């Protein structure tokens, strides 16, 4: 188990950072108001509304985005850090973050998904901290979906109330039951992380969470094949599959998932509900849990936060 952060309390400061794509101000502002409605004090990092002068798909320069994350997380007055949005860019700045500052600060709730998967992996491998695969403050899911917001709010403030993750759609792709430490996120980012400095060498003994968006079945085949060939999946205890938004007809996606993952000989549950869909639960990463593919559940051994 990785080191867990403390739960949040009304009055806590939560920093907002933009490690990836540019952030629309008209989405950020109402997101900040929602955080204030939870009794939190949002603190926006200096470069959150920046756009890279030459590369419009980035929220400012790599070093500026990395400095924002380093300083926000290292600020002793900040209790948690939430990303504004995903997109692309976390891989460009992850090696520029001062991880010695992160480690010295101790575990804090860090929230995001999609491109932020690269940072979840870095927090796990370079700092040994558990994190939260959850909605981001300037995204449509956070702004418009009450169930998505409530899952995050409960995880942050009342983590003992959200120990079991399940969905009415969940079913066993491969039946069985397994225990391990949760890890994972956006599968294309996990594949892109392979062979980079300080990358996770193996998911051995872990419960691997996989989801993605906008990847056609043949590309998912290529991504999963890369994970298999790299050895990342060697010894994995079980796999939980989330949403595959805009990845093509689900029967085609399912065929790829079954073909590439079914031969591992471990439990695999599909359609567990997390990921890029509008209504998605917050999933803790770095926490011991039990995956029951037959029941369609992922149950945490301990609350996500202390």
C-alpha positions as CSV (number, residue, x, y, z in Angstrom):
1,X,0.0,0.0,0.0
2,X,1.2,3.5,-0.8
3,X,1.1,6.3,1.7
4,X,-2.3,7.9,2.1
5,X,-3.2,11.5,2.4
6,X,-5.4,13.0,5.1
7,X,-9.1,13.5,4.4
8,X,-10.3,17.1,3.7
9,X,-12.2,19.3,6.1
10,X,-14.2,22.5,5.5
11,X,-11.8,25.4,5.3
12,X,-9.0,23.5,3.7
13,X,-7.1,25.0,0.8
14,X,-7.1,23.1,-2.5
15,X,-4.7,24.1,-5.3
16,X,-5.8,24.0,-8.9
17,X,-3.1,23.2,-11.5
18,X,-3.0,22.7,-15.3
19,X,-0.4,20.1,-16.2
20,X,-1.8,19.3,-19.6
21,X,-4.0,21.2,-22.0
22,X,-5.3,24.8,-22.0
23,X,-8.1,25.6,-19.6
24,X,-11.2,27.5,-20.6
25,X,-11.9,30.2,-18.1
26,X,-15.7,29.8,-18.5
27,X,-15.4,26.3,-17.2
28,X,-12.8,27.0,-14.5
29,X,-14.8,29.7,-12.7
30,X,-17.9,27.7,-12.1
31,X,-15.8,24.7,-11.1
32,X,-14.1,26.9,-8.4
33,X,-17.5,27.9,-7.2
34,X,-18.5,24.3,-6.7
35,X,-15.3,23.7,-4.7
36,X,-16.2,26.7,-2.5
37,X,-19.7,25.1,-2.1
38,X,-17.9,22.2,-0.4
39,X,-16.4,24.6,2.1
40,X,-12.9,24.5,0.4
41,X,-10.7,27.4,-0.5
42,X,-9.5,27.0,-4.1
43,X,-6.1,28.5,-4.9
44,X,-5.4,28.8,-8.6
45,X,-1.8,28.3,-9.6
46,X,-0.2,31.2,-11.6
47,X,-0.1,29.5,-15.0
48,X,-3.5,27.7,-15.1
49,X,-5.0,30.0,-17.7
50,X,-1.8,30.2,-19.9
51,X,-1.6,28.9,-23.4
52,X,1.8,27.9,-24.9
53,X,2.8,30.6,-27.4
54,X,3.6,28.1,-30.2
55,X,1.8,24.9,-29.2
56,X,-1.8,25.7,-28.6
57,X,-2.6,22.3,-27.2
58,X,-0.5,23.0,-24.0
59,X,-1.4,25.1,-21.0
60,X,1.7,27.2,-21.1
61,X,5.4,26.3,-21.1
62,X,6.5,22.9,-19.7
63,X,8.7,24.4,-17.0
64,X,5.9,26.7,-15.9
65,X,3.4,23.9,-15.6
66,X,5.9,21.8,-13.7
67,X,6.7,24.7,-11.4
68,X,3.0,25.2,-10.6
69,X,2.6,21.6,-9.5
70,X,5.8,21.6,-7.5
71,X,5.0,24.8,-5.7
72,X,1.3,24.0,-5.1
73,X,2.0,20.5,-3.7
74,X,5.0,21.8,-1.7
75,X,3.0,24.6,-0.1
76,X,2.3,23.6,3.5
77,X,-0.9,25.6,3.6
78,X,-2.4,23.5,0.7
79,X,-4.2,20.3,1.7
80,X,-4.9,18.9,-1.8
81,X,-4.2,19.4,-5.4
82,X,-6.7,19.0,-8.2
83,X,-6.0,19.2,-12.0
84,X,-8.1,21.6,-14.1
85,X,-8.3,19.3,-17.1
86,X,-6.5,16.7,-19.1
87,X,-5.8,16.8,-22.8
88,X,-2.1,16.4,-23.5
89,X,1.1,17.6,-21.9
90,X,1.7,15.9,-18.6
91,X,4.4,13.7,-20.1
92,X,6.3,16.8,-21.3
93,X,6.5,18.2,-17.8
94,X,6.6,15.2,-15.4
95,X,10.5,15.0,-15.4
96,X,10.7,18.8,-14.7
97,X,8.7,18.5,-11.4
98,X,10.9,18.6,-8.4
99,X,10.1,15.3,-6.9
100,X,12.2,15.9,-3.8
101,X,9.8,18.7,-2.9
102,X,6.9,16.4,-3.5
103,X,8.3,13.7,-1.2
104,X,9.2,16.2,1.5
105,X,5.7,17.6,1.5
106,X,4.2,14.2,2.3
107,X,1.1,12.7,0.9
108,X,-1.8,15.0,-0.1
109,X,-4.9,14.2,-2.1
110,X,-4.0,14.6,-5.8
111,X,-6.9,14.3,-8.3
112,X,-7.2,13.9,-12.0
113,X,-7.5,11.4,-14.8
114,X,-6.9,10.9,-18.5
115,X,-3.5,12.6,-19.4
116,X,-2.9,12.9,-15.6
117,X,-2.3,9.2,-15.6
118,X,1.4,10.0,-16.3
119,X,1.4,12.0,-13.0
120,X,-0.4,9.3,-11.1
121,X,2.3,6.9,-12.1
122,X,5.0,9.3,-11.1
123,X,3.5,10.0,-7.6
124,X,3.4,6.2,-7.1
125,X,6.8,5.4,-8.3
126,X,8.8,8.5,-7.4
127,X,7.1,9.5,-4.2
128,X,5.2,6.4,-3.0
129,X,2.0,8.3,-2.6
130,X,-1.6,7.1,-3.3
131,X,-3.7,9.3,-5.6
132,X,-7.2,9.7,-6.8
133,X,-8.4,8.9,-10.4
134,X,-11.2,11.4,-10.4
135,X,-13.0,14.3,-12.1
136,X,-11.2,17.6,-12.8
137,X,-12.5,21.0,-11.9
138,X,-12.9,22.5,-15.4
139,X,-14.4,19.5,-17.1
140,X,-18.0,18.9,-18.1
141,X,-18.3,15.8,-16.0
142,X,-17.5,17.8,-12.8
143,X,-19.7,20.8,-13.8
144,X,-22.8,18.9,-15.0
145,X,-22.9,15.5,-13.3
146,X,-24.0,15.5,-9.7
147,X,-23.2,11.8,-9.2
148,X,-19.6,12.3,-10.4
149,X,-19.1,15.3,-8.1
150,X,-20.7,13.4,-5.2
151,X,-18.3,10.5,-5.6
152,X,-15.3,12.8,-5.4
153,X,-16.8,14.8,-2.5
154,X,-17.5,11.7,-0.5
155,X,-14.0,10.3,-1.2
156,X,-12.4,13.5,-0.1
157,X,-14.5,14.2,3.1
158,X,-16.0,10.8,4.0
159,X,-13.8,8.2,2.5
160,X,-15.1,5.4,4.6
161,X,-18.5,5.7,2.9
162,X,-17.1,4.9,-0.6
163,X,-15.2,1.6,0.0
164,X,-17.0,-0.4,-2.8
165,X,-17.0,0.6,-6.5
166,X,-19.6,-1.1,-8.7
167,X,-21.8,-0.4,-11.6
168,X,-25.0,-1.9,-13.0
169,X,-23.2,-2.5,-16.2
170,X,-20.3,-4.4,-14.6
171,X,-19.9,-8.1,-15.5
172,X,-17.1,-10.7,-15.6
173,X,-15.0,-10.8,-18.8
174,X,-13.0,-13.4,-17.0
175,X,-14.6,-14.7,-13.8
176,X,-12.8,-14.9,-10.5
177,X,-11.6,-12.9,-7.4
178,X,-8.2,-11.3,-6.8
179,X,-6.5,-9.0,-4.2
180,X,-3.9,-6.4,-4.8
181,X,-2.9,-2.7,-4.9
182,X,-4.8,-0.6,-7.4
183,X,-3.0,1.1,-10.2
184,X,-3.5,2.3,-13.7
185,X,-5.7,4.8,-15.5
186,X,-5.7,5.8,-19.2
187,X,-4.2,2.8,-21.1
188,X,-2.6,4.8,-23.9
189,X,-0.7,6.9,-21.3
190,X,0.4,3.7,-19.5
191,X,1.8,2.5,-22.8
192,X,3.4,5.8,-23.6
193,X,5.2,5.7,-20.2
194,X,7.0,2.4,-20.9
195,X,10.8,2.7,-21.1
196,X,10.8,6.3,-19.8
197,X,12.9,7.4,-16.8
198,X,11.6,5.9,-13.5
199,X,8.7,4.1,-15.3
200,X,7.0,1.3,-13.4
201,X,8.7,-1.9,-14.4
202,X,5.7,-4.2,-13.7
203,X,2.1,-4.4,-12.5
204,X,3.0,-7.6,-10.7
205,X,0.6,-8.3,-7.8
206,X,-1.6,-5.3,-8.6
207,X,-5.2,-4.7,-9.6
208,X,-4.8,-2.8,-12.9
209,X,-7.5,-0.3,-13.9
210,X,-7.7,0.4,-17.6
211,X,-9.9,2.9,-19.6
212,X,-9.5,5.3,-22.5
213,X,-11.2,7.5,-25.0
214,X,-11.0,8.0,-28.8
215,X,-8.9,4.9,-29.5
216,X,-10.3,2.7,-32.2
217,X,-10.2,-1.1,-31.6
218,X,-7.1,-1.7,-33.7
219,X,-5.2,1.0,-31.8
220,X,-6.4,-0.5,-28.5
221,X,-5.1,-3.8,-29.8
222,X,-1.7,-2.2,-30.5
223,X,-1.6,-0.5,-27.0
224,X,-2.5,-3.7,-25.1
225,X,-0.1,-5.7,-27.2
226,X,2.7,-3.3,-26.3
227,X,1.8,-3.7,-22.6
228,X,1.9,-7.5,-23.0
229,X,5.2,-7.5,-24.9
230,X,6.9,-5.1,-22.5
231,X,6.2,-7.4,-19.5
232,X,4.1,-4.8,-17.7
233,X,1.3,-7.2,-17.3
234,X,3.4,-10.1,-16.1
235,X,2.1,-11.3,-12.7
236,X,-0.8,-8.8,-12.6
237,X,-3.4,-10.1,-10.1
238,X,-6.6,-8.8,-11.8
239,X,-7.9,-6.2,-14.2
240,X,-10.8,-3.8,-13.9
241,X,-12.0,-2.2,-17.2
242,X,-13.8,1.1,-17.2
243,X,-15.3,3.1,-20.1
244,X,-14.2,3.2,-23.7
245,X,-15.8,6.4,-24.9
246,X,-15.6,7.1,-28.7
247,X,-13.5,3.9,-29.2
248,X,-16.0,2.4,-31.6
249,X,-18.8,-0.2,-31.2
250,X,-18.4,-1.8,-27.8
251,X,-18.7,-5.3,-29.2
252,X,-15.6,-4.6,-31.3
253,X,-13.8,-3.1,-28.3
254,X,-14.8,-6.0,-26.1
255,X,-13.5,-8.5,-28.6
256,X,-10.1,-6.8,-28.4
257,X,-10.1,-6.7,-24.6
258,X,-11.1,-10.4,-24.4
259,X,-8.4,-11.4,-27.0
260,X,-5.6,-9.5,-25.4
261,X,-6.4,-9.9,-21.7
262,X,-8.4,-13.1,-21.5
263,X,-5.2,-15.3,-21.8
264,X,-3.6,-13.8,-18.7
265,X,-5.4,-16.2,-16.4
266,X,-6.6,-13.6,-14.0
267,X,-10.0,-12.1,-13.1
268,X,-11.2,-9.3,-15.5
269,X,-14.3,-7.3,-14.9
270,X,-15.7,-5.1,-17.6
271,X,-17.8,-1.9,-17.7
272,X,-17.0,-0.9,-14.1
273,X,-18.0,2.7,-14.8
274,X,-14.9,4.7,-14.2
275,X,-13.1,6.7,-16.9
276,X,-14.1,9.2,-19.6
277,X,-17.9,8.8,-19.3
278,X,-20.0,11.7,-18.0
279,X,-21.0,9.8,-14.8
280,X,-17.9,8.2,-13.3
281,X,-16.8,7.3,-9.8
282,X,-13.6,8.4,-8.2
283,X,-11.2,5.5,-7.9
284,X,-8.2,5.5,-5.5
285,X,-4.9,4.4,-6.8
286,X,-2.2,2.8,-4.6
287,X,-4.8,1.2,-2.2
288,X,-5.2,-2.5,-1.3
289,X,-8.5,-3.8,-2.7
290,X,-10.4,-7.0,-3.7
291,X,-11.7,-7.4,-7.2
292,X,-14.7,-9.7,-7.6
293,X,-15.3,-10.1,-11.3
294,X,-18.4,-12.2,-10.7
295,X,-20.0,-9.7,-8.5
296,X,-18.8,-6.7,-10.6
297,X,-17.2,-4.9,-7.7
298,X,-13.9,-3.5,-6.5
299,X,-13.8,-3.2,-2.7
300,X,-11.1,-1.2,-0.9
301,X,-9.5,-2.8,2.1
302,X,-9.1,0.6,3.7
303,X,-10.5,4.1,3.1
304,X,-8.8,6.1,0.3
305,X,-7.8,8.8,2.8
306,X,-6.9,8.8,6.5
